[in-house]
Amino acid sequence: MDALHQQIRNIDFSNWLDVAVAISVTTKGISEYLESTILALHQEIKNGACALLPNCKQNCSKTLRNFSTWCPTCVKWKGQIKSYNKYRNRERKIKWGDINSSDWPRNVDEMVKVFAPEWWRARTPYTEDLSVALHVIQNCTKFNIPVLICQRVRDVRNALFAHGHLQVDNAEKKNAFRILLTILKLPEISQTRSGRLAISQLKRLKSKCVIDLMTEDEAFRHHLVLALNPYKDTDREILNQYEHVKELRLCLREDQNGQLQRILTERTRIVGRVYGNGRFAIALIISFICIIIILLNIGHRDDTTWEGLHNEKGCLPMTFSSPCPWKPDFTFDGYLTNRPILIGRNWLIDKIQTSLFGTSSRGILLTAEMGYGLLLWRGYMD
Ligand SMILES: [Zn+2]
């Protein structure tokens, strides 16, 4: 923590960090209102005007340039989504060719693309990037947030990277917090759980810097990590130029490792307390080793009693020639004759048979990596 403080001796850089974290907090605060409204709109279209429409099989928006040739499902969905677009002059700018119209009924992101900025490709969730979130809120009629407020919040965010220097003076910080709190305190957002949490976090950030708050609340560390690793490449490139930021990232990582070590130590202590003097833990380890040895022996083909196994040379075909409780619907004898190197599991039939009939519990555990044919066994056992 001291190392973190040393990186932030400059008050304007400290303010910059606080505002960057405040933006991350605000983004999270808005997310619940944004996501629930979008999901409700998607359900409304899906179960209303577009209910019972057949699936689009050709992804019209990608394959057909001419709207008149689109299938009825895509035409209906397009008309419905477009009816919630707030600005008529924006309609012409929507790049339908970048959207997968056949996914509209099952993928909310494809619907969000109509309202989001054209550069958004859904690689990051629309709720986690403030620029995308504000575009969607501003362009979709389902949201009632005043445009002016959206614009001011966007200005606060853009100002962080606008001049290429990570400095925010006290007056700018105060103004930024006032604007961010304005949007969070709107009834639609402040009534949500994420909105309420963000308001309380911003109030704490106003009186204490984020580095100090991190010791009290892990959520601030999370937001600081997000703020120092923005999604936008251009923003990240600006941050990458600053030694302070690099050092901070390093400190956060090291501090997190230290914390992880503390958590592990704490867990070890708790385990020790639960298991008393450790005898239980030793017994547990011995049992675990025994189970591993047993499983390895089951999987080792040399440990079988099937007499014919000794005549096999690297090839163990499953022919079901020896007495076997599971009769296959068809055999592969002809196939195996032509492919003598096929590896089979006849030795395993004998092993399973012996285990199942030779023990009172009648239970067996088979483990193997993918591709060893366990599904085949399960099929026959069924
Ligand atoms: Zn279609």
Residues whose N, C-alpha, C, O or C-beta is under 5 A from the ligand:
A	BS01	ZN	C56 N59 C60 C71 C74
